[in-house]
Amino acid sequence: MNPPTGWETGERNRSLTGQLDRWYEENEDLGKAFDSSTGFVLPNGATRSPDASWVSQERWEGLTPEQKGTFANICPDLSKRQ
């Protein structure tokens, strides 16, 4: 379990998520956007959950159903961690 963030981090995260969401809404066909609750299994086996992330449609569609499991086995094209 992670401790809560302070107000400054929460404010930055809200801004970051909002900006990504606005961009994604205009470019949905380019890929998938994810929030801070999304975990990804990286090539080194580590599971990480960035504050905001995006994966291109081409890379996402290249994953098998198994690779898209609960935690997708992919390193996001864009990820931001405060």
SULRA-V918114 format. One record per residue. RES is the residue in one letter. SS is DSSP state (@ for helix, = for strand, . for the rest). PHI is phi as a letter, one per 30 degrees, with the letter a starting at -180 (NA if undefined). Layout:
res:RES ss:SS phi:PHI
res:RES ss:SS phi:PHI
This chain:
res:M ss:. phi:NA
res:N ss:. phi:c
res:P ss:. phi:d
res:P ss:. phi:d
res:T ss:. phi:d
res:G ss:. phi:d
res:W ss:@ phi:d
res:E ss:@ phi:d
res:T ss:@ phi:d
res:G ss:@ phi:d
res:E ss:@ phi:d
res:R ss:@ phi:d
res:N ss:@ phi:d
res:R ss:@ phi:d
res:S ss:@ phi:d
res:L ss:@ phi:d
res:T ss:@ phi:d
res:G ss:@ phi:d
res:Q ss:@ phi:d
res:L ss:@ phi:d
res:D ss:@ phi:d
res:R ss:@ phi:d
res:W ss:@ phi:d
res:Y ss:@ phi:d
res:E ss:@ phi:e
res:E ss:@ phi:d
res:N ss:. phi:b
res:E ss:@ phi:e
res:D ss:@ phi:d
res:L ss:@ phi:d
res:G ss:= phi:l
res:K ss:= phi:b
res:A ss:= phi:c
res:F ss:= phi:b
res:D ss:. phi:c
res:S ss:. phi:d
res:S ss:. phi:d
res:T ss:. phi:d
res:G ss:. phi:c
res:F ss:= phi:b
res:V ss:= phi:c
res:L ss:. phi:d
res:P ss:. phi:e
res:N ss:. phi:d
res:G ss:. phi:j
res:A ss:. phi:d
res:T ss:= phi:c
res:R ss:= phi:b
res:S ss:. phi:b
res:P ss:. phi:d
res:D ss:. phi:d
res:A ss:= phi:a
res:S ss:= phi:a
res:W ss:= phi:b
res:V ss:= phi:b
res:S ss:= phi:d
res:Q ss:@ phi:e
res:E ss:@ phi:d
res:R ss:@ phi:d
res:W ss:@ phi:d
res:E ss:@ phi:d
res:G ss:. phi:d
res:L ss:. phi:d
res:T ss:. phi:d
res:P ss:. phi:e
res:E ss:. phi:d
res:Q ss:. phi:d
res:K ss:. phi:d
res:G ss:. phi:e
res:T ss:. phi:e
res:F ss:. phi:c
res:A ss:= phi:d
res:N ss:. phi:d
res:I ss:. phi:a
res:C ss:. phi:c
res:P ss:. phi:e
res:D ss:. phi:d
res:L ss:= phi:b
res:S ss:= phi:b
res:K ss:= phi:b
res:R ss:. phi:b
res:Q ss:. phi:d
